[in-house]
């Protein structure tokens, strides 16, 4: 049995990161200025999560190609 945990983790983080990025882009900027020092934390962490998911997915697909 050839189970690679990086594939589901990569897909999960990529999807959740994309959702956070979309939410961060659609939210009113006045909310961030009033509550979080003007930092769009949803956009920043969504991009970080999506990048991590893309790396995990790429590693999984690269390992699958070697087999």
mmCIF file as Biopython writes it, N, C-alpha, C and O atoms, coordinates in Angstrom:
data_model
#
loop_
_atom_site.group_PDB
_atom_site.id
_atom_site.type_symbol
_atom_site.label_atom_id
_atom_site.label_alt_id
_atom_site.label_comp_id
_atom_site.label_asym_id
_atom_site.label_entity_id
_atom_site.label_seq_id
_atom_site.pdbx_PDB_ins_code
_atom_site.Cartn_x
_atom_site.Cartn_y
_atom_site.Cartn_z
_atom_site.occupancy
_atom_site.B_iso_or_equiv
_atom_site.auth_seq_id
_atom_site.auth_asym_id
_atom_site.pdbx_PDB_model_num
ATOM 1   N N  . UNK A ? 1  ? 0.844   -1.164 0.000   1.0 0.0 1  A 1 
ATOM 2   C CA . UNK A ? 1  ? 0.000   0.000  0.000   1.0 0.0 1  A 1 
ATOM 3   C C  . UNK A ? 1  ? 0.898   1.238  0.000   1.0 0.0 1  A 1 
ATOM 4   O O  . UNK A ? 1  ? 1.783   1.377  0.844   1.0 0.0 1  A 1 
ATOM 5   N N  . UNK A ? 2  ? 0.659   2.126  -0.952  1.0 0.0 2  A 1 
ATOM 6   C CA . UNK A ? 2  ? 1.511   3.285  -1.142  1.0 0.0 2  A 1 
ATOM 7   C C  . UNK A ? 2  ? 0.739   4.551  -0.785  1.0 0.0 2  A 1 
ATOM 8   O O  . UNK A ? 2  ? 0.174   5.208  -1.660  1.0 0.0 2  A 1 
ATOM 9   N N  . UNK A ? 3  ? 0.716   4.891  0.506   1.0 0.0 3  A 1 
ATOM 10  C CA . UNK A ? 3  ? -0.038  6.037  0.983   1.0 0.0 3  A 1 
ATOM 11  C C  . UNK A ? 3  ? 0.902   7.221  1.200   1.0 0.0 3  A 1 
ATOM 12  O O  . UNK A ? 3  ? 1.857   7.136  1.972   1.0 0.0 3  A 1 
ATOM 13  N N  . UNK A ? 4  ? 0.618   8.322  0.510   1.0 0.0 4  A 1 
ATOM 14  C CA . UNK A ? 4  ? 1.405   9.537  0.670   1.0 0.0 4  A 1 
ATOM 15  C C  . UNK A ? 4  ? 0.504   10.600 1.291   1.0 0.0 4  A 1 
ATOM 16  O O  . UNK A ? 4  ? -0.427  11.080 0.644   1.0 0.0 4  A 1 
ATOM 17  N N  . UNK A ? 5  ? 0.773   10.966 2.527   1.0 0.0 5  A 1 
ATOM 18  C CA . UNK A ? 5  ? -0.071  11.892 3.269   1.0 0.0 5  A 1 
ATOM 19  C C  . UNK A ? 5  ? 0.042   13.314 2.739   1.0 0.0 5  A 1 
ATOM 20  O O  . UNK A ? 5  ? -0.801  14.158 3.042   1.0 0.0 5  A 1 
ATOM 21  N N  . UNK A ? 6  ? 1.083   13.589 1.945   1.0 0.0 6  A 1 
ATOM 22  C CA . UNK A ? 6  ? 1.267   14.949 1.428   1.0 0.0 6  A 1 
ATOM 23  C C  . UNK A ? 6  ? 0.173   15.346 0.444   1.0 0.0 6  A 1 
ATOM 24  O O  . UNK A ? 6  ? -0.131  16.532 0.319   1.0 0.0 6  A 1 
ATOM 25  N N  . UNK A ? 7  ? -0.413  14.406 -0.243  1.0 0.0 7  A 1 
ATOM 26  C CA . UNK A ? 7  ? -1.461  14.728 -1.216  1.0 0.0 7  A 1 
ATOM 27  C C  . UNK A ? 7  ? -2.711  15.308 -0.554  1.0 0.0 7  A 1 
ATOM 28  O O  . UNK A ? 7  ? -3.121  16.406 -0.930  1.0 0.0 7  A 1 
ATOM 29  N N  . UNK A ? 8  ? -3.337  14.632 0.411   1.0 0.0 8  A 1 
ATOM 30  C CA . UNK A ? 8  ? -4.526  15.238 1.029   1.0 0.0 8  A 1 
ATOM 31  C C  . UNK A ? 8  ? -4.214  16.489 1.841   1.0 0.0 8  A 1 
ATOM 32  O O  . UNK A ? 8  ? -5.032  17.408 1.897   1.0 0.0 8  A 1 
ATOM 33  N N  . UNK A ? 9  ? -3.030  16.536 2.476   1.0 0.0 9  A 1 
ATOM 34  C CA . UNK A ? 9  ? -2.658  17.737 3.223   1.0 0.0 9  A 1 
ATOM 35  C C  . UNK A ? 9  ? -2.479  18.912 2.263   1.0 0.0 9  A 1 
ATOM 36  O O  . UNK A ? 9  ? -2.920  20.025 2.553   1.0 0.0 9  A 1 
ATOM 37  N N  . UNK A ? 10 ? -1.839  18.669 1.133   1.0 0.0 10 A 1 
ATOM 38  C CA . UNK A ? 10 ? -1.645  19.717 0.143   1.0 0.0 10 A 1 
ATOM 39  C C  . UNK A ? 10 ? -2.955  20.245 -0.407  1.0 0.0 10 A 1 
ATOM 40  O O  . UNK A ? 10 ? -3.133  21.455 -0.540  1.0 0.0 10 A 1 
ATOM 41  N N  . UNK A ? 11 ? -3.869  19.348 -0.728  1.0 0.0 11 A 1 
ATOM 42  C CA . UNK A ? 11 ? -5.175  19.760 -1.251  1.0 0.0 11 A 1 
ATOM 43  C C  . UNK A ? 11 ? -5.946  20.540 -0.191  1.0 0.0 11 A 1 
ATOM 44  O O  . UNK A ? 11 ? -6.556  21.564 -0.497  1.0 0.0 11 A 1 
ATOM 45  N N  . UNK A ? 12 ? -5.922  20.064 1.049   1.0 0.0 12 A 1 
ATOM 46  C CA . UNK A ? 12 ? -6.640  20.731 2.138   1.0 0.0 12 A 1 
ATOM 47  C C  . UNK A ? 12 ? -6.127  22.154 2.357   1.0 0.0 12 A 1 
ATOM 48  O O  . UNK A ? 12 ? -6.916  23.098 2.400   1.0 0.0 12 A 1 
ATOM 49  N N  . UNK A ? 13 ? -4.820  22.308 2.496   1.0 0.0 13 A 1 
ATOM 50  C CA . UNK A ? 13 ? -4.265  23.626 2.741   1.0 0.0 13 A 1 
ATOM 51  C C  . UNK A ? 13 ? -4.430  24.543 1.539   1.0 0.0 13 A 1 
ATOM 52  O O  . UNK A ? 13 ? -4.640  25.744 1.707   1.0 0.0 13 A 1 
ATOM 53  N N  . UNK A ? 14 ? -4.342  24.006 0.343   1.0 0.0 14 A 1 
ATOM 54  C CA . UNK A ? 14 ? -4.527  24.822 -0.848  1.0 0.0 14 A 1 
ATOM 55  C C  . UNK A ? 14 ? -5.956  25.347 -0.933  1.0 0.0 14 A 1 
ATOM 56  O O  . UNK A ? 14 ? -6.166  26.519 -1.248  1.0 0.0 14 A 1 
ATOM 57  N N  . UNK A ? 15 ? -6.927  24.505 -0.659  1.0 0.0 15 A 1 
ATOM 58  C CA . UNK A ? 15 ? -8.321  24.943 -0.701  1.0 0.0 15 A 1 
ATOM 59  C C  . UNK A ? 15 ? -8.649  25.930 0.413   1.0 0.0 15 A 1 
ATOM 60  O O  . UNK A ? 15 ? -9.285  26.954 0.165   1.0 0.0 15 A 1 
ATOM 61  N N  . UNK A ? 16 ? -8.220  25.632 1.635   1.0 0.0 16 A 1 
ATOM 62  C CA . UNK A ? 16 ? -8.496  26.546 2.743   1.0 0.0 16 A 1 
ATOM 63  C C  . UNK A ? 16 ? -7.774  27.883 2.558   1.0 0.0 16 A 1 
ATOM 64  O O  . UNK A ? 16 ? -8.323  28.938 2.877   1.0 0.0 16 A 1 
ATOM 65  N N  . UNK A ? 17 ? -6.560  27.835 2.050   1.0 0.0 17 A 1 
ATOM 66  C CA . UNK A ? 17 ? -5.821  29.064 1.776   1.0 0.0 17 A 1 
ATOM 67  C C  . UNK A ? 17 ? -6.491  29.892 0.697   1.0 0.0 17 A 1 
ATOM 68  O O  . UNK A ? 17 ? -6.556  31.117 0.802   1.0 0.0 17 A 1 
ATOM 69  N N  . UNK A ? 18 ? -6.993  29.229 -0.345  1.0 0.0 18 A 1 
ATOM 70  C CA . UNK A ? 18 ? -7.692  29.954 -1.407  1.0 0.0 18 A 1 
ATOM 71  C C  . UNK A ? 18 ? -8.974  30.596 -0.886  1.0 0.0 18 A 1 
ATOM 72  O O  . UNK A ? 18 ? -9.321  31.709 -1.282  1.0 0.0 18 A 1 
ATOM 73  N N  . UNK A ? 19 ? -9.676  29.897 -0.001  1.0 0.0 19 A 1 
ATOM 74  C CA . UNK A ? 19 ? -10.876 30.482 0.602   1.0 0.0 19 A 1 
ATOM 75  C C  . UNK A ? 19 ? -10.542 31.716 1.442   1.0 0.0 19 A 1 
ATOM 76  O O  . UNK A ? 19 ? -11.248 32.723 1.380   1.0 0.0 19 A 1 
ATOM 77  N N  . UNK A ? 20 ? -9.473  31.635 2.220   1.0 0.0 20 A 1 
ATOM 78  C CA . UNK A ? 20 ? -9.076  32.780 3.030   1.0 0.0 20 A 1 
ATOM 79  C C  . UNK A ? 20 ? -8.621  33.957 2.174   1.0 0.0 20 A 1 
ATOM 80  O O  . UNK A ? 20 ? -8.927  35.108 2.488   1.0 0.0 20 A 1 
ATOM 81  N N  . UNK A ? 21 ? -7.896  33.676 1.101   1.0 0.0 21 A 1 
ATOM 82  C CA . UNK A ? 21 ? -7.477  34.751 0.199   1.0 0.0 21 A 1 
ATOM 83  C C  . UNK A ? 21 ? -8.694  35.418 -0.432  1.0 0.0 21 A 1 
ATOM 84  O O  . UNK A ? 21 ? -8.765  36.645 -0.497  1.0 0.0 21 A 1 
ATOM 85  N N  . UNK A ? 22 ? -9.639  34.628 -0.892  1.0 0.0 22 A 1 
ATOM 86  C CA . UNK A ? 22 ? -10.851 35.194 -1.497  1.0 0.0 22 A 1 
ATOM 87  C C  . UNK A ? 22 ? -11.618 36.030 -0.483  1.0 0.0 22 A 1 
ATOM 88  O O  . UNK A ? 22 ? -12.105 37.109 -0.820  1.0 0.0 22 A 1 
ATOM 89  N N  . UNK A ? 23 ? -11.732 35.556 0.747   1.0 0.0 23 A 1 
ATOM 90  C CA . UNK A ? 23 ? -12.426 36.307 1.789   1.0 0.0 23 A 1 
ATOM 91  C C  . UNK A ? 23 ? -11.675 37.596 2.111   1.0 0.0 23 A 1 
ATOM 92  O O  . UNK A ? 23 ? -12.292 38.643 2.306   1.0 0.0 23 A 1 
ATOM 93  N N  . UNK A ? 24 ? -10.358 37.523 2.167   1.0 0.0 24 A 1 
ATOM 94  C CA . UNK A ? 24 ? -9.561  38.711 2.440   1.0 0.0 24 A 1 
ATOM 95  C C  . UNK A ? 24 ? -9.670  39.747 1.345   1.0 0.0 24 A 1 
ATOM 96  O O  . UNK A ? 24 ? -9.629  40.946 1.620   1.0 0.0 24 A 1 
ATOM 97  N N  . UNK A ? 25 ? -9.809  39.305 0.105   1.0 0.0 25 A 1 
ATOM 98  C CA . UNK A ? 25 ? -9.943  40.248 -1.006  1.0 0.0 25 A 1 
ATOM 99  C C  . UNK A ? 25 ? -11.328 40.882 -1.066  1.0 0.0 25 A 1 
ATOM 100 O O  . UNK A ? 25 ? -11.470 42.015 -1.527  1.0 0.0 25 A 1 
ATOM 101 N N  . UNK A ? 26 ? -12.341 40.171 -0.607  1.0 0.0 26 A 1 
ATOM 102 C CA . UNK A ? 26 ? -13.711 40.678 -0.698  1.0 0.0 26 A 1 
ATOM 103 C C  . UNK A ? 26 ? -14.145 41.504 0.510   1.0 0.0 26 A 1 
ATOM 104 O O  . UNK A ? 26 ? -15.149 42.211 0.433   1.0 0.0 26 A 1 
ATOM 105 N N  . UNK A ? 27 ? -13.421 41.433 1.613   1.0 0.0 27 A 1 
ATOM 106 C CA . UNK A ? 27 ? -13.816 42.138 2.826   1.0 0.0 27 A 1 
ATOM 107 C C  . UNK A ? 27 ? -13.502 43.627 2.714   1.0 0.0 27 A 1 
ATOM 108 O O  . UNK A ? 27 ? -12.526 44.021 2.074   1.0 0.0 27 A 1 
ATOM 109 N N  . UNK A ? 28 ? -14.321 44.430 3.331   1.0 0.0 28 A 1 
ATOM 110 C CA . UNK A ? 28 ? -14.157 45.880 3.339   1.0 0.0 28 A 1 
ATOM 111 C C  . UNK A ? 28 ? -12.871 46.270 4.077   1.0 0.0 28 A 1 
ATOM 112 O O  . UNK A ? 28 ? -12.679 45.853 5.219   1.0 0.0 28 A 1 
ATOM 113 N N  . UNK A ? 29 ? -11.987 47.059 3.454   1.0 0.0 29 A 1 
ATOM 114 C CA . UNK A ? 29 ? -10.728 47.444 4.112   1.0 0.0 29 A 1 
ATOM 115 C C  . UNK A ? 29 ? -10.931 48.262 5.391   1.0 0.0 29 A 1 
ATOM 116 O O  . UNK A ? 29 ? -10.037 48.299 6.236   1.0 0.0 29 A 1 
ATOM 117 N N  . UNK A ? 30 ? -12.064 48.906 5.549   1.0 0.0 30 A 1 
ATOM 118 C CA . UNK A ? 30 ? -12.307 49.690 6.766   1.0 0.0 30 A 1 
ATOM 119 C C  . UNK A ? 30 ? -12.352 48.801 8.002   1.0 0.0 30 A 1 
ATOM 120 O O  . UNK A ? 30 ? -12.017 49.249 9.099   1.0 0.0 30 A 1 
ATOM 121 N N  . UNK A ? 31 ? -12.757 47.567 7.839   1.0 0.0 31 A 1 
ATOM 122 C CA . UNK A ? 31 ? -12.793 46.630 8.969   1.0 0.0 31 A 1 
ATOM 123 C C  . UNK A ? 31 ? -11.385 46.379 9.490   1.0 0.0 31 A 1 
ATOM 124 O O  . UNK A ? 31 ? -11.168 46.334 10.701  1.0 0.0 31 A 1 
ATOM 125 N N  . UNK A ? 32 ? -10.426 46.217 8.581   1.0 0.0 32 A 1 
ATOM 126 C CA . UNK A ? 32 ? -9.051  45.943 9.004   1.0 0.0 32 A 1 
ATOM 127 C C  . UNK A ? 32 ? -8.408  47.153 9.660   1.0 0.0 32 A 1 
ATOM 128 O O  . UNK A ? 32 ? -7.624  47.011 10.599  1.0 0.0 32 A 1 
ATOM 129 N N  . UNK A ? 33 ? -8.734  48.332 9.174   1.0 0.0 33 A 1 
ATOM 130 C CA . UNK A ? 33 ? -8.162  49.535 9.780   1.0 0.0 33 A 1 
ATOM 131 C C  . UNK A ? 33 ? -8.696  49.764 11.184  1.0 0.0 33 A 1 
ATOM 132 O O  . UNK A ? 33 ? -7.989  50.300 12.038  1.0 0.0 33 A 1 
ATOM 133 N N  . UNK A ? 34 ? -9.932  49.363 11.430  1.0 0.0 34 A 1 
ATOM 134 C CA . UNK A ? 34 ? -10.535 49.568 12.747  1.0 0.0 34 A 1 
ATOM 135 C C  . UNK A ? 34 ? -10.131 48.494 13.755  1.0 0.0 34 A 1 
ATOM 136 O O  . UNK A ? 34 ? -10.084 48.771 14.954  1.0 0.0 34 A 1 
ATOM 137 N N  . UNK A ? 35 ? -9.840  47.285 13.303  1.0 0.0 35 A 1 
ATOM 138 C CA . UNK A ? 35 ? -9.656  46.170 14.244  1.0 0.0 35 A 1 
ATOM 139 C C  . UNK A ? 35 ? -8.267  45.554 14.270  1.0 0.0 35 A 1 
ATOM 140 O O  . UNK A ? 35 ? -7.885  44.977 15.288  1.0 0.0 35 A 1 
ATOM 141 N N  . UNK A ? 36 ? -7.501  45.650 13.202  1.0 0.0 36 A 1 
ATOM 142 C CA . UNK A ? 36 ? -6.234  44.910 13.182  1.0 0.0 36 A 1 
ATOM 143 C C  . UNK A ? 36 ? -5.080  45.747 12.645  1.0 0.0 36 A 1 
ATOM 144 O O  . UNK A ? 36 ? -4.248  45.245 11.889  1.0 0.0 36 A 1 
ATOM 145 N N  . UNK A ? 37 ? -5.025  47.004 13.026  1.0 0.0 37 A 1 
ATOM 146 C CA . UNK A ? 37 ? -3.918  47.899 12.668  1.0 0.0 37 A 1 
ATOM 147 C C  . UNK A ? 37 ? -3.711  48.026 11.161  1.0 0.0 37 A 1 
ATOM 148 O O  . UNK A ? 37 ? -2.600  48.302 10.708  1.0 0.0 37 A 1 
ATOM 149 N N  . UNK A ? 38 ? -4.765  47.827 10.392  1.0 0.0 38 A 1 
ATOM 150 C CA . UNK A ? 38 ? -4.686  47.969 8.945   1.0 0.0 38 A 1 
ATOM 151 C C  . UNK A ? 38 ? -4.092  46.779 8.221   1.0 0.0 38 A 1 
ATOM 152 O O  . UNK A ? 38 ? -3.793  46.869 7.030   1.0 0.0 38 A 1 
ATOM 153 N N  . UNK A ? 39 ? -3.915  45.675 8.910   1.0 0.0 39 A 1 
ATOM 154 C CA . UNK A ? 39 ? -3.315  44.482 8.306   1.0 0.0 39 A 1 
ATOM 155 C C  . UNK A ? 39 ? -4.417  43.513 7.916   1.0 0.0 39 A 1 
ATOM 156 O O  . UNK A ? 39 ? -5.239  43.127 8.747   1.0 0.0 39 A 1 
ATOM 157 N N  . UNK A ? 40 ? -4.432  43.126 6.664   1.0 0.0 40 A 1 
ATOM 158 C CA . UNK A ? 40 ? -5.409  42.150 6.173   1.0 0.0 40 A 1 
ATOM 159 C C  . UNK A ? 40 ? -4.871  40.749 6.473   1.0 0.0 40 A 1 
ATOM 160 O O  . UNK A ? 40 ? -4.247  40.115 5.622   1.0 0.0 40 A 1 
ATOM 161 N N  . UNK A ? 41 ? -5.118  40.288 7.676   1.0 0.0 41 A 1 
ATOM 162 C CA . UNK A ? 41 ? -4.546  39.031 8.149   1.0 0.0 41 A 1 
ATOM 163 C C  . UNK A ? 41 ? -5.090  37.826 7.382   1.0 0.0 41 A 1 
ATOM 164 O O  . UNK A ? 41 ? -4.383  36.835 7.201   1.0 0.0 41 A 1 
ATOM 165 N N  . UNK A ? 42 ? -6.335  37.907 6.934   1.0 0.0 42 A 1 
ATOM 166 C CA . UNK A ? 42 ? -6.906  36.803 6.156   1.0 0.0 42 A 1 
ATOM 167 C C  . UNK A ? 42 ? -6.169  36.633 4.830   1.0 0.0 42 A 1 
ATOM 168 O O  . UNK A ? 42 ? -5.926  35.509 4.390   1.0 0.0 42 A 1 
ATOM 169 N N  . UNK A ? 43 ? -5.821  37.727 4.211   1.0 0.0 43 A 1 
ATOM 170 C CA . UNK A ? 43 ? -5.097  37.662 2.940   1.0 0.0 43 A 1 
ATOM 171 C C  . UNK A ? 43 ? -3.682  37.115 3.140   1.0 0.0 43 A 1 
ATOM 172 O O  . UNK A ? 43 ? -3.211  36.290 2.358   1.0 0.0 43 A 1 
ATOM 173 N N  . UNK A ? 44 ? -3.019  37.577 4.180   1.0 0.0 44 A 1 
ATOM 174 C CA . UNK A ? 44 ? -1.635  37.140 4.434   1.0 0.0 44 A 1 
ATOM 175 C C  . UNK A ? 44 ? -1.582  35.650 4.783   1.0 0.0 44 A 1 
ATOM 176 O O  . UNK A ? 44 ? -0.803  34.902 4.192   1.0 0.0 44 A 1 
ATOM 177 N N  . UNK A ? 45 ? -2.405  35.218 5.739   1.0 0.0 45 A 1 
ATOM 178 C CA . UNK A ? 45 ? -2.366  33.811 6.150   1.0 0.0 45 A 1 
ATOM 179 C C  . UNK A ? 45 ? -2.971  32.893 5.086   1.0 0.0 45 A 1 
ATOM 180 O O  . UNK A ? 45 ? -2.568  31.737 4.960   1.0 0.0 45 A 1 
ATOM 181 N N  . UNK A ? 46 ? -3.929  33.403 4.329   1.0 0.0 46 A 1 
ATOM 182 C CA . UNK A ? 46 ? -4.461  32.605 3.229   1.0 0.0 46 A 1 
ATOM 183 C C  . UNK A ? 46 ? -3.398  32.334 2.178   1.0 0.0 46 A 1 
ATOM 184 O O  . UNK A ? 46 ? -3.299  31.223 1.656   1.0 0.0 46 A 1 
ATOM 185 N N  . UNK A ? 47 ? -2.601  33.355 1.867   1.0 0.0 47 A 1 
ATOM 186 C CA . UNK A ? 47 ? -1.510  33.165 0.904   1.0 0.0 47 A 1 
ATOM 187 C C  . UNK A ? 47 ? -0.454  32.210 1.449   1.0 0.0 47 A 1 
ATOM 188 O O  . UNK A ? 47 ? 0.081   31.385 0.708   1.0 0.0 47 A 1 
ATOM 189 N N  . UNK A ? 48 ? -0.152  32.319 2.741   1.0 0.0 48 A 1 
ATOM 190 C CA . UNK A ? 48 ? 0.826   31.409 3.352   1.0 0.0 48 A 1 
ATOM 191 C C  . UNK A ? 48 ? 0.318   29.966 3.333   1.0 0.0 48 A 1 
ATOM 192 O O  . UNK A ? 48 ? 1.073   29.044 3.025   1.0 0.0 48 A 1 
ATOM 193 N N  . UNK A ? 49 ? -0.953  29.775 3.659   1.0 0.0 49 A 1 
ATOM 194 C CA . UNK A ? 49 ? -1.525  28.428 3.648   1.0 0.0 49 A 1 
ATOM 195 C C  . UNK A ? 49 ? -1.583  27.856 2.233   1.0 0.0 49 A 1 
ATOM 196 O O  . UNK A ? 49 ? -1.304  26.674 2.026   1.0 0.0 49 A 1 
ATOM 197 N N  . UNK A ? 50 ? -1.943  28.691 1.263   1.0 0.0 50 A 1 
ATOM 198 C CA . UNK A ? 50 ? -2.003  28.232 -0.119  1.0 0.0 50 A 1 
ATOM 199 C C  . UNK A ? 50 ? -0.609  27.881 -0.630  1.0 0.0 50 A 1 
ATOM 200 O O  . UNK A ? 50 ? -0.446  26.909 -1.368  1.0 0.0 50 A 1 
ATOM 201 N N  . UNK A ? 51 ? 0.393   28.662 -0.246  1.0 0.0 51 A 1 
ATOM 202 C CA . UNK A ? 51 ? 1.768   28.360 -0.661  1.0 0.0 51 A 1 
ATOM 203 C C  . UNK A ? 51 ? 2.244   27.040 -0.047  1.0 0.0 51 A 1 
ATOM 204 O O  . UNK A ? 51 ? 2.868   26.226 -0.729  1.0 0.0 51 A 1 
ATOM 205 N N  . UNK A ? 52 ? 1.949   26.829 1.237   1.0 0.0 52 A 1 
ATOM 206 C CA . UNK A ? 52 ? 2.312   25.570 1.882   1.0 0.0 52 A 1 
ATOM 207 C C  . UNK A ? 52 ? 1.611   24.389 1.212   1.0 0.0 52 A 1 
ATOM 208 O O  . UNK A ? 52 ? 2.224   23.348 0.976   1.0 0.0 52 A 1 
ATOM 209 N N  . UNK A ? 53 ? 0.326   24.559 0.909   1.0 0.0 53 A 1 
ATOM 210 C CA . UNK A ? 53 ? -0.415  23.498 0.237   1.0 0.0 53 A 1 
ATOM 211 C C  . UNK A ? 53 ? 0.140   23.201 -1.148  1.0 0.0 53 A 1 
ATOM 212 O O  . UNK A ? 53 ? 0.200   22.043 -1.561  1.0 0.0 53 A 1 
ATOM 213 N N  . UNK A ? 54 ? 0.547   24.247 -1.868  1.0 0.0 54 A 1 
ATOM 214 C CA . UNK A ? 54 ? 1.115   24.042 -3.204  1.0 0.0 54 A 1 
ATOM 215 C C  . UNK A ? 54 ? 2.442   23.296 -3.124  1.0 0.0 54 A 1 
ATOM 216 O O  . UNK A ? 54 ? 2.729   22.445 -3.966  1.0 0.0 54 A 1 
ATOM 217 N N  . UNK A ? 55 ? 3.250   23.609 -2.118  1.0 0.0 55 A 1 
ATOM 218 C CA . UNK A ? 55 ? 4.528   22.901 -1.946  1.0 0.0 55 A 1 
ATOM 219 C C  . UNK A ? 55 ? 4.281   21.435 -1.611  1.0 0.0 55 A 1 
ATOM 220 O O  . UNK A ? 55 ? 4.926   20.555 -2.180  1.0 0.0 55 A 1 
ATOM 221 N N  . UNK A ? 56 ? 3.363   21.166 -0.703  1.0 0.0 56 A 1 
ATOM 222 C CA . UNK A ? 56 ? 3.065   19.777 -0.344  1.0 0.0 56 A 1 
ATOM 223 C C  . UNK A ? 56 ? 2.512   19.003 -1.537  1.0 0.0 56 A 1 
ATOM 224 O O  . UNK A ? 56 ? 2.863   17.843 -1.754  1.0 0.0 56 A 1 
ATOM 225 N N  . UNK A ? 57 ? 1.654   19.650 -2.300  1.0 0.0 57 A 1 
ATOM 226 C CA . UNK A ? 57 ? 1.086   19.010 -3.478  1.0 0.0 57 A 1 
ATOM 227 C C  . UNK A ? 57 ? 2.165   18.732 -4.518  1.0 0.0 57 A 1 
ATOM 228 O O  . UNK A ? 57 ? 2.180   17.660 -5.122  1.0 0.0 57 A 1 
ATOM 229 N N  . UNK A ? 58 ? 3.059   19.677 -4.729  1.0 0.0 58 A 1 
ATOM 230 C CA . UNK A ? 58 ? 4.148   19.487 -5.686  1.0 0.0 58 A 1 
ATOM 231 C C  . UNK A ? 58 ? 5.078   18.354 -5.252  1.0 0.0 58 A 1 
ATOM 232 O O  . UNK A ? 58 ? 5.505   17.549 -6.080  1.0 0.0 58 A 1 
ATOM 233 N N  . UNK A ? 59 ? 5.389   18.290 -3.960  1.0 0.0 59 A 1 
ATOM 234 C CA . UNK A ? 59 ? 6.236   17.205 -3.458  1.0 0.0 59 A 1 
ATOM 235 C C  . UNK A ? 59 ? 5.557   15.850 -3.634  1.0 0.0 59 A 1 
ATOM 236 O O  . UNK A ? 59 ? 6.206   14.860 -3.975  1.0 0.0 59 A 1 
ATOM 237 N N  . UNK A ? 60 ? 4.265   15.814 -3.402  1.0 0.0 60 A 1 
ATOM 238 C CA . UNK A ? 60 ? 3.524   14.569 -3.559  1.0 0.0 60 A 1 
ATOM 239 C C  . UNK A ? 60 ? 3.497   14.119 -5.019  1.0 0.0 60 A 1 
ATOM 240 O O  . UNK A ? 60 ? 3.695   12.941 -5.319  1.0 0.0 60 A 1 
ATOM 241 N N  . UNK A ? 61 ? 3.255   15.052 -5.907  1.0 0.0 61 A 1 
ATOM 242 C CA . UNK A ? 61 ? 3.203   14.700 -7.327  1.0 0.0 61 A 1 
ATOM 243 C C  . UNK A ? 61 ? 4.581   14.333 -7.868  1.0 0.0 61 A 1 
ATOM 244 O O  . UNK A ? 61 ? 4.698   13.481 -8.749  1.0 0.0 61 A 1 
ATOM 245 N N  . UNK A ? 62 ? 5.621   14.973 -7.344  1.0 0.0 62 A 1 
ATOM 246 C CA . UNK A ? 62 ? 6.976   14.615 -7.759  1.0 0.0 62 A 1 
ATOM 247 C C  . UNK A ? 62 ? 7.340   13.214 -7.288  1.0 0.0 62 A 1 
ATOM 248 O O  . UNK A ? 62 ? 7.972   12.458 -8.026  1.0 0.0 62 A 1 
ATOM 249 N N  . UNK A ? 63 ? 6.947   12.859 -6.068  1.0 0.0 63 A 1 
ATOM 250 C CA . UNK A ? 63 ? 7.216   11.522 -5.547  1.0 0.0 63 A 1 
ATOM 251 C C  . UNK A ? 63 ? 6.419   10.466 -6.306  1.0 0.0 63 A 1 
ATOM 252 O O  . UNK A ? 63 ? 6.890   9.344  -6.491  1.0 0.0 63 A 1 
ATOM 253 N N  . UNK A ? 64 ? 5.217   10.822 -6.743  1.0 0.0 64 A 1 
ATOM 254 C CA . UNK A ? 64 ? 4.393   9.869  -7.494  1.0 0.0 64 A 1 
ATOM 255 C C  . UNK A ? 64 ? 5.014   9.585  -8.861  1.0 0.0 64 A 1 
ATOM 256 O O  . UNK A ? 64 ? 4.913   8.471  -9.374  1.0 0.0 64 A 1 
ATOM 257 N N  . UNK A ? 65 ? 5.656   10.597 -9.448  1.0 0.0 65 A 1 
ATOM 258 C CA . UNK A ? 65 ? 6.293   10.416 -10.752 1.0 0.0 65 A 1 
ATOM 259 C C  . UNK A ? 65 ? 7.524   9.520  -10.703 1.0 0.0 65 A 1 
ATOM 260 O O  . UNK A ? 65 ? 7.890   8.910  -11.708 1.0 0.0 65 A 1 
ATOM 261 N N  . UNK A ? 66 ? 8.151   9.440  -9.562  1.0 0.0 66 A 1 
ATOM 262 C CA . UNK A ? 66 ? 9.356   8.597  -9.412  1.0 0.0 66 A 1 
ATOM 263 C C  . UNK A ? 66 ? 9.012   7.108  -9.334  1.0 0.0 66 A 1 
ATOM 264 O O  . UNK A ? 66 ? 9.824   6.260  -9.703  1.0 0.0 66 A 1 
ATOM 265 N N  . UNK A ? 67 ? 7.825   6.801  -8.862  1.0 0.0 67 A 1 
ATOM 266 C CA . UNK A ? 67 ? 7.442   5.387  -8.674  1.0 0.0 67 A 1 
ATOM 267 C C  . UNK A ? 67 ? 7.125   4.700  -9.961  1.0 0.0 67 A 1 
ATOM 268 O O  . UNK A ? 67 ? 6.789   3.516  -9.962  1.0 0.0 67 A 1 
#
